[in-house]
Amino acid sequence: MATFRKRGDKWRAEIVKNGIRKSATFSTKTEASRWALSIESQIEAGGI
């Protein structure tokens, strides 16, 4: 499950899944959501 936080004018997405922690910063929440969904799918598939 991803967590989204507004930091100034940017959005930060943070993911912790199966002991793997990833985070990134984006201009919009939509971009952050798409990235988070993609990374979570990769983790579940065993690609990361």
C-alpha positions as CSV (number, residue, x, y, z in Angstrom):
1,M,0.0,0.0,0.0
2,A,1.3,3.4,-1.0
3,T,1.3,6.5,1.1
4,F,1.1,9.9,-0.5
5,R,2.2,13.2,1.1
6,K,2.1,16.7,-0.1
7,R,5.5,18.4,0.4
8,G,5.4,22.0,-0.7
9,D,4.2,21.9,-4.3
10,K,5.3,18.3,-4.9
11,W,3.8,14.9,-4.0
12,R,5.9,12.1,-2.4
13,A,4.9,8.5,-2.8
14,E,6.2,5.9,-0.3
15,I,5.8,2.2,-0.7
16,V,6.7,-0.5,1.8
17,K,5.8,-4.0,0.6
18,N,7.3,-7.4,1.4
19,G,10.2,-5.7,3.2
20,I,11.0,-3.5,0.2
21,R,11.0,0.2,0.6
22,K,10.7,2.7,-2.3
23,S,9.9,6.4,-2.5
24,A,9.9,9.1,-5.2
25,T,8.7,12.7,-5.6
26,F,6.3,13.9,-8.4
27,S,4.7,17.1,-9.6
28,T,1.2,15.7,-9.4
29,K,-0.6,13.1,-7.2
30,T,-1.8,11.3,-10.4
31,E,1.9,10.7,-11.4
32,A,2.7,9.5,-7.9
33,S,-0.3,7.1,-8.0
34,R,0.7,5.7,-11.4
35,W,4.3,5.1,-10.2
36,A,3.2,3.5,-7.0
37,L,0.8,1.1,-8.8
38,S,3.6,0.2,-11.2
39,I,6.2,-0.4,-8.5
40,E,3.7,-2.5,-6.3
41,S,3.0,-4.6,-9.4
42,Q,6.7,-5.2,-10.0
43,I,7.3,-6.1,-6.4
44,E,4.4,-8.6,-6.4
45,A,5.7,-10.2,-9.7
46,G,9.1,-10.5,-8.1
47,G,10.8,-8.1,-10.5
48,I,12.3,-6.0,-7.7
